[in-house]
Amino acid sequence: MTTTTSPSLAIAATGLRKAYGDKTVLDGIDLAVPAGTVFSLLGPNGAGKTTTVKILSTLIGADAGDLHVGGHDLAVDPQAVRAAIGVTGQFSAVDGLITGEENNLRIAVL
């Protein structure tokens, strides 16, 4: 079952919270990112940017919050979120010392 929210928002987060033990790293984050926009998440080291992205891309779970990505509720249908998004990190996973074909073959084996 897929629960959706307004298609006009690519990301809708209300009250996003995350803690590791007694260390709260996100405390009530709200985001409303309209579909079709370019959005940047900026802040100093330790502000929770990576944690927020990991939660919204279903890599780790949130402790609280009403979270929707691509119109899909993360709590109800994380697989639909994964099917709707693509995420890449800051650094390339491509080996610069081998050819493009060799990189593709290596990725296909993984």
N, C-alpha and C positions, 0 to 999 in steps of 0.2 A: 504494500500500500504506500502510495506517495502522497504526502501532504505538501501542498504548495502555498506560497504567499504571493503577494502582488508581483506580477512579472516586471513591473517598472523598477524594482530594486534588485541589483545583482547580489548585494550582501545586505542583510538586515540582521543586526545583532542588538539585543537589549539585555543589559545586566550581565554581560559575560564576566565570569569569575573563574579563577584558577589558583590553586594553592598547592604547594609541595610541602607536606607536613604542616608546620606552623608558619611557614613563609608564604604569604599571599603575594602572588606575582601579577595578577590581574584582578581588579576590584571594581566591577560594575561598568565595564566598557560598553558604550553604545555606538553603533555604526549604522549609517544608512547610505549605501553607495548606489546611485542610480545606474541602471543598465546602460551600457554604451559609453560610459565615462572612463577617463584615465584617473586612477586613484593611487596616491602614494601614502604609505604609512611611515611617518618619520618620527624619530625620537632618539634620545641618548642611549648609550649602551645600558642594558638592564631595564629598559622601559616596558618590555613585554611584546615587542614587535614580532619576534620569531615565534613566541608562544601563541600569539593571536593567529598568525598565519598557519601554524601547525594545527590549531584547533579548527579553524575554518576550512582547512583542507582534509580534515578527518584523521590526521596522523596521531593526535592525542585527544583525549576527551576533556570537555569542560566540566567544572564542578557545578556551574549554574549558568542560566541564561536562556533566552529564547533566540535561537540561531537559525537563519535561513541563508542558503547560498544557491544561486540559480533558481530560486523559487522553491527549493526543497528544504524540508526541516531536517537539520542534522541529527536530532535525537530520534526521529521516526524512520528516516530513510537515508543513512549515510552513503549507501551504494549509489543512489541517484545523484548525490553531490559529486562523488568520485567520477561518475560517468559524464558529468556536465563540465568539469573543470580540468585544467592542466596546470601543474605547478613545477617550477624549476628554481633551483637555488641560485645563489650569487655566483658560484663558480661552475665552470663547465666540467662535465664528467667525461669529456672526450679526451683521449690521449693524444697529445700533439706530436708525438714521436712516431706514430704509425699513420697509414693512409686512411682516408675516409671509408673505403671498403673494409679494411681491417677493423676499424672501429665498429662498423655496422655488424660485422660478423661476430665480434666480441659481445656486443649488446644482445644480439639474437640468442647467444648461448646462455646468457644470464637469465 
